[in-house]
Amino acid sequence: MSVVHITKENFEAEVLNNKKPVLLDFYADWCGPCQMIAPLVAEIATEHPEYTVGKINVDEQMLLAQKFGITSIPALFVVKDGQVTKGVIGYRSKEEILKMFE
């Protein structure tokens, strides 16, 4: 499965009402660490169809960034059954990201 671009318009359907666990990657195009983590997030989306992987551009989706209290990026969150279960700020290895689902 590919990465889903999350917006305020599709947030409820893609995240809150999703039956699968969702990994959210809050990023910005100008952010170096965000660019470093992007290929790992894409690999997880491809290799793990049991998860939905979404990216949220904080410059374009300021309301969602505010809702999650984003003050630093990259920020990764796992949402299960509409609830945030884990969240981390900053670069993480692929293994560390996958452990967030446990």
C-alpha positions, 0 to 999 in steps of 0.5 A: 500500500502507498502512503496516504496524504492526510488532510483535514478533509480526509482525516476522519475517514483515513485516521479516526474511522480506520480499522487498521492502525495508522502511522502519521508522519507530520513533516515539512518539505524544508525539514532535513530530518523529515526528508531523511525519515520519508524513505523509511515511512514509505518502506513501512507503507509498502512492506506492511499492508496491515497498517495505514501510513499517512503523511501530514504536511504541517505547512498545508494542514496547520489545523491538524498540526495544532490538534496534535500539538506539533511543535517540532518535526518530524513527529510520528504518531500511531493511532488505533481505534481513533486514539493516539497510542504512541508518539515520538518527535525526531528521526527514528530508525525503521525498527524504532518506528515499527516498535511503536505499533506494539 
